Amino acid sequence: MNYINFHTHKSFIDNHIISIENVFPEDYLEGNYHSDKISVGIHPWFIQGDGQYQMQLMRTILSDQKVVFIGEAGLDKLQGGDFLRQESIFLKQIWLSEEFNKPLVIHCVKAYNEIISLRKKIKPSLPWIFHGFSSSVPVMEQALDVGFYFSYGVALLNDASKTVTTFCKTPLDRCFLETDEADVGIEILYQRAADLRRCEVAQIEDEMKCNFKWLLK
């Protein structure tokens, strides 16, 4: 294994890549996934009603050892409707993370302050990872101080993106790389990360493997 694709909505079968396929609870029940390792969560865009049926599904699903993470869960101030409902379902998934001993993969849009504050208040024992992280260096540093990890995606390919600067300031022992929904090979992101950090791709590979092993310990 050479690469870890930390978060993807596509199914990949490749002996050189560990892909964490993101699956919604309903898709899990229908078998709509192919990866050996998956994350399952209630996305803030797709909460059904009060979310209780989906929460019941989650409790059933999380006993499957293929499920290594809960998520993507989180908060979104641009989409997803009622913010209080989003917060309620996000909090419930935080407690599931603790109960089932599975790290939490977080979708966040314009709600970094709220999520960082929640981690400070709750003091969870499990790691939380911002997927597709694209915020500023100061926000990254605030999150870093309370134990967050950060997964970076295709925004790294855009020289004009502030994500490039933030990634270069993020300790590699808190980083992952992901393709999310993009039609880009994860190896492209590994090479880009190595170029940005002025190191060999092998160093990026080693760091990601160590980080992944630490999450799943």
N, C-alpha and C positions, 0 to 999 in steps of 0.2 A: 504494500500500500504506500502510495506516495502523497496523495492529496486527501484533504477533508473538505467537503463541500458542506458547510455548516447549516445551510438553510436553502432548500429548493422546493419548488412546487412541481417539479418534473421528476419522472422516474428514470433512474439511471442504473444500468448494470455494467459495472466495470471493475475488474479486480484490482485496479490501481487507485480507485477512489472510494472513500466512504462518503456516501451522500445521506444526509439527514433529510428525509422527505417530509414536508409539512402536509398534514392530513387533517381535514375537518372531521368531527365526530361522525357525521352521517356518511361521509365517504369511507371511513374506516369500516363501518358496519357493512357497507356494500363491497368491501374488498378493493376499493379503487386506489391501490398503491402497490408498489413493487419492491421497494427498498427493504433491506434487512433491519435498518434502524430508522425510526420515524419519530416525529413530534406530533402531538395531537392537542388541539386547544380550541377554545371558543374565541374567534376573532371578533374584535369590537364592531366590525361592519356587519357581521352575520349573526347577531344575537336574535334568537327567535322568541318573541313575546317577552316573558320575564326571565327566560333562559333556564328555567328549572329542569325542563326535559333534557336539554343539552347537558346540564350538570349531572343528571342521573346517568346519561350515556357515558360521560367522562369517568365516573366511578367504576363502571363496568370495564371500560377500555383500559384503564391504567394498570390493570393487573397483567397485561400483555408485556412480556419482557422486550418485545421489539420497540416499545414506546420508551425512548430514553429521555425525552424532554416533554414538558408541558408548554404548549404554545403553538401558533403564536397567540398570545393573549396581550391585552394592554389597553391603552387609551388613545383616542383620536379626536381632536377638536375640530377637524374638518369634515369627517364622515363618521357614520355610525350612530347618529341620532342622539337620544337623551344621554347626557354625560353622566348623570347620577346612576342610570342603569348600567352604563359601561363600567363605572367604578365598582358597583355591586358585584358584577360578574368577574371583574378582574380580581377583587379581593378574595372571592371564593376560590379562584384558581391559584392564588398565592397560598391559601391554606391547603389545597390539594397538593401543591408542590412540596410543602413541608410533610404532609401526611404520607405521601407515596415516595418521598425521597427522590424526586426528579427535578432537576434544574428548570428554571422558568425562562422561556424565550419570549422577548417582549417586542410588540409592535407599538411604536410611539410616534405620534404626530402632534407637535406643539404642546406636549404635556410632560416634558422632561422634568420640570420643577415638581409637578405632582408625584411623579413616579419616584424620583430621588427622595422626596420627602417621605413617601410611604415606606421605602426601604429603611430610612433612618428611624422611623417610628416603630415599625414592626420588628426590625432586627432579625430577619429570617436566617436560618442556618444554611439554606441552600443558595447556590449562585444564581444570579439573574444576569441575563445577557440581552443587551439591546441589539436586535437584528437590523441589518440595513442602516447602521448608524451613520448619520450625516449631519450632525450638529457641530458646534464650534469647539475650539480647544477649551475655553472656560467651562462649558457644560460637561465635556469629557472629563475634565479634572475633578469637577464636583462629584460626578458619578464614580470615578476611579477611587476617590477618597472613601466611599462607602461600599466598595467591593464589587462594582459592576465589571462585567466583561463586555466586549464590543465586537460585533461581526460586521465586516465591511464588504460592500458589494461593488457593482459596476460603476458607481460614482467615482471610484478610484481611477477609472480610465479617462476621466474628464480633467484635463490639466487646470481648468478654470474653477473646478469645484473646491469649496472650502474643506470638503471631506479629505482631500489629498493632504492638506496641512494638518488636519486633526489626526489622521492615520499616522503621519510621520512623528507626531508627538505622543502617540499612545504606546505604552510599554508592550513589547511583543508578547510578553507572558500574559497579557489580557486580551489578545486579539484572535479573531477567526476571520475566515474569508468565505463568501457565499455568492451564489449566482441568483438566488431568489427566483424570479420568473423570466430572467433574461436568457436569450439563446447565445450564451457565451460559455466557453469551456472554462472550468475552474482553473485549469493550468495557465490560462491567460492572466487570471488575477494573481496567481502565485508569482508569475514572472514580473508582473507590474509591481507587486508588493516588494519583491526583491530589488527591482530597479529603484523604487522610491527610497528604500532603506539602505541602498548601496551595499548589498550583501548578496551572497549566493542563494539561489532558490532552495538549496538543501537546508540552509539555516531556517528559512521560513517553514519548510516542511517539518523540521525538527521541533520548532516552537509550537506549531499548530498541533502536532501529535502529543506533545507534553501537556498542552492546555486541555486538549480533549480528554486525555487520560485522567487529568486532575478533576474535570467535571464529573466523570463517571465513576470516580473512586468510591 
